[in-house]
Amino acid sequence: MSEIRSIDELHNQYDDIAAYCHKHHEPVFITNDEKIDLVAMSIETYQDLTNRLELYSQLKNGIDRSWQYTIILGKHGSY
């Protein structure tokens, strides 16, 4: 479960929050005036997230192209 911390805690307990992010590989939500305002995560978690998004984008593009070819070529893959 992700943690929720105040902006003051981020300022005063940065090392603890950073250690939590690295240990648990999940984000910490930072609040300001009792509203979630920011998300903190380790660089490894961020890179994993962006790599997944890139993979999902590539998969979606491949699926979209596959559907286009199916429509153009017909059900059996030929004219």
Order of alpha helices (4+ residues) and beta strands (2+ residues): beta-alpha-alpha-beta-beta-alpha
